[in-house]
Amino acid sequence: MMDLPLGPEEVSLTFNRNVRRSRSPFTGRSQTQKPLNEWWEGELRIAPLQDAEAAQWRAFVIRVGITEAFRLGPYRENRGSLSGTPEVSGANQKGRKLLTSGWNSSAEGVLLPGDHIEVDEYLYMVTAVADADSSGVAEIRLWPRLRTRPQGGAPITVDNPRGRFRLAERENPWEIRPGRFTDIRLSIREAL
């Protein structure tokens, strides 16, 4: 899996849910099906670059195409205390909760809503405050659902977490302006 050649100027990530709702024409009642799938998608905006730096990005776009995955994070600092060396506590977990251990004992706010973590190369957003108990165990509520069933003891990345992404479009044009500056915008989607 590849890393980006240079940091983008802006990363825009949005979350998507495949939710279905139907309404009965007879009773007016609606029925909602739980999400069948959830995924990240967004856009990378690369600042105007001079030709040498732009050449690295153009080569990257051509090399990855729409088939190769690359690693990308939200490029923001987590706000929680992040105290400890967190890992997955217990195997075969699934859903939107992850039981973890390795935090400092009785640490409050190890992760806060909006923080991000990485588990098994997938990016997750924390949706509720996570506090560690006296044994250093914390339950993390997250979005999207766990992509894998992580092994017990698997590390949890809280510093510069990243996920697996691909280019979303087959065509990814760039603009070259006089003065040898290049603007690049790339649509991306989580690599599932």
N, C-alpha and C positions, 0 to 999 in steps of 0.2 A: 504494500500500500504506500502511496506516495504522500509526501508533504508538499505544501504550497511553496513555490520558489521564493516569494517575498510576502510579507504580511499585507493583506488588503487594507484599503483605507476605511472601508465600511463593510460590515457583515450584517445582513438583514435576515433573521430567521423567524419563520412563522410556524405554528403548529397546525396540523390538519387532522381532522377526524372524518372517518367514513361513517356518518350517522344517517340512518333512514327513518323518516317519520311519515306515517300515513294517517289519513283522517277518513272516518266512515261517512259516506254521503247520507246515510240514513239517521245515525244517532249524533253525528258531529264529534264523537269521541276520537281522540288521537292516540296513536300507539307509536312509541319510539323504540327502535332497536338499538341496543348498545353498539358502540363503535366496533366495526369489524376489523378496522385497522387504523393506526395512527402513525403519522410520520412528520419529520421536519422537512421544510423546504424553504428556499429563500433566494437571496441574491448576494453576490460578491461584487463590490465596486472597488476597482483598483484605481488609485489616484493617477492623475496624468503623469505618465512616465516618459523619461527620455529613452531613446532607441535601445540602448544596451539593456536596460531593465525590462523594457517592453518585450524585447526579443525572448527573454526568459519566460515571460507569461505566455507569449504566443506559442512557444515550443511546448510549454506545459499543457495548454489547451489541446494542441494537436496530439500530444502523447497520450493523454488520458481519454480523449474522445468521450463517448457516453458509456463505455464499458468498464474503465478502470476506476477504482475507488481511491479517494484521497482523504486525508485527515484534516478536520476543520473544527474549531471551537468557537465559542461566542465572543472571544476576545474581550472579556470583562472579568474583573476580580470578584471572587465570591465574598460575601459579607459575613458569613458565619465565622466562628472562632477557629474552625478547622483543626482543633487541638487533638493530636494523636496520630496514629497510623492506621487508618480505617481499612477494614477488609470485610468481605461477605461472611456472615455468620450462619453456617448451615447451607447445605446444597439443595438444589432443585426448587428454588423459590421462583414464583411467577406472580404476575399481576402488577399492581401499582404500589406495592410496599416491598421494602428490602430491609431485612434484619441485618444489622452490621455490628461489628465489635472492633476493638482496638482504639477507641476514643479514650481520652483522658477521663478518669472516673468523675462522675457527677458534673460533667461540663455542660453548661447550658448553651443552647444556640450554636451547636457545632455546625449546623447548616441552617440557613434561613430560606424562606420562600423566595424563589427566583434564582437561587444558587444553582450551579450545574455540577454534575459528577460524571465520571466515565467509568463504565463497567464493561469488560469484555469488548472494548473498542467501540462501544455505543454511548451516545450522549443522552443524558437525562436531565430534566429540570426538577428541582426540589419544589414541592407544592405546599409544604407545611413546616413549621419549626421542628427541628430534630434535636432533642436533648439526650445526652448520654446518662445512663443510670450509674449507680455506684460500682458496677462491674465494667463500665466502659462500653455498654451495649446501647445502641440507638436504632430505632425504627425510622427509616426514611420513606416518606411518601413522595412518589415521583410521577413524572409524565415524560414520555409515553410508557406504556406497559413494558415490562422487561422483555427485551428481544431474545434473550437466551435464558437458560436456567444455569446461572453461574455456580461454579464449584465453591464449596466452603473454603475460606482462606484466600479467595481471589482478591487481588488488590482493588481498592476504590481510589481513583485519581480525583483529587479535589483541587490540585494546583495545575492550572492550564488543561482542564478536561477537554477532550476532543471526541468527535464521532466520525463515522464513515459516511462520506458523501460522494455523489457522482454529479457530473454535469447533467442538467435536466433536458437540454435541447441539443439536437444534432448539430445545429448551426449556431456558432458563437462568434459573431462578427466583432471586430474592433475598429475604432475610428482613429485615423492618423491625421493630426492637424499640423498646419504649417509651424515650423519651429521644432519639428521632430518630436512632438509629444503625442502620446497614444492614450486613449481612454478605453478601458475594458470593463464590461459588465457581464457577469456570468450568472445564469439561473442554475440553481443547484437543488438537489433532492437527496434525502437520506438514502444510503445504499442498504437496502434490506436483503 
